[in-house]
């Protein structure tokens, strides 16, 4: 037997000849193709009916605006109908739970934000699990919080803010949207890292908190950049830092909190927006949804409309998105237990 021919029958590490490996591979491929028509191949026409994006908040909110902008862009580009449905209530629980229980076929998806993770982390018996009951589709944008303070404090930097608070423990106060919200979470984590004593004042509305900040009744307010940028530019509020890893295009002169070397152990989480589908939605369907959303995000008009909301486009893998959901859920749960808000 020649050396070339002999090499064709040489055994591999599993004791199989190369010829036999090829036969087995061909058999496996044929078996796979016999199964695929019922899964992947049957989904080649997806979507063949309207896709529904559930917004767990009322019309006009950040999630609603972003969902509608992207939905319209998908329809314009593909001709496929995408319907936006508002199902607000329960701090996002009602709409989110509805999607968790929806058929995993890709025709019902959720535009998610931080509360999707934070709200169930406050309970030992949540109505849904943000990691186990969903599969990531696309994380698309972030809107950072800014640490705004009353101009009466004459504080301009994070270093000055920390020094003043250490010298005057308990004198300042901060406004939040209440337990289990991103404003409370980020301020409490920042306080813990910098060892600050700043009592919380929960508010029912952001507008009232902003009024009190401008009036001086409230001294500190972690709030999304778009809601405070005009007040900062007019001098009615002072921006100490953007609570993010990077600066905001709306406040380019305000440093990110991570630029301050005196603050260690605080990893900021911005307000984020993304799309998720019910668990067990087939991967080929997720791929189609993700592709449509990413194509929509690449349209200049979409980027302009999102920028008007203060949203910064974001492109991360779904592996990273899933990891973010898990870590944020664990972080929020640990904080709830420390603050005594866990039930």
Secondary structure, DSSP 8 states (H G I E B T S, - for coil): --HHHHHHT-B-TTS-BHHHHHHHHHHHHHHHHHHHTTTTGGGTT--SS-EEEEESS-TTSHHHHHHHHHHHHHHHHH---EEEEE---GGGHHHHHHHHTS-SSSSEEEEEETHHHHHHHT-TT-SS-TTTTEEEEEEEEEE-EEEEE-GGG---SHHHHHHHHHHTTTT-EEEES-TTSHHHHHHHHHHHHHT---EEEE-S-HHHHHHHHHHTS--EEEEEHHHHHHHHHHTSSEEEEEESSS-BTTBTTS-BGGG-TT--S-----EEEEEEEETT--HHHHHHHHHHHHHHHTSHHHHHHHHHTT-EE----HHHHHHHHHHHHHHHHHHHHHHT---
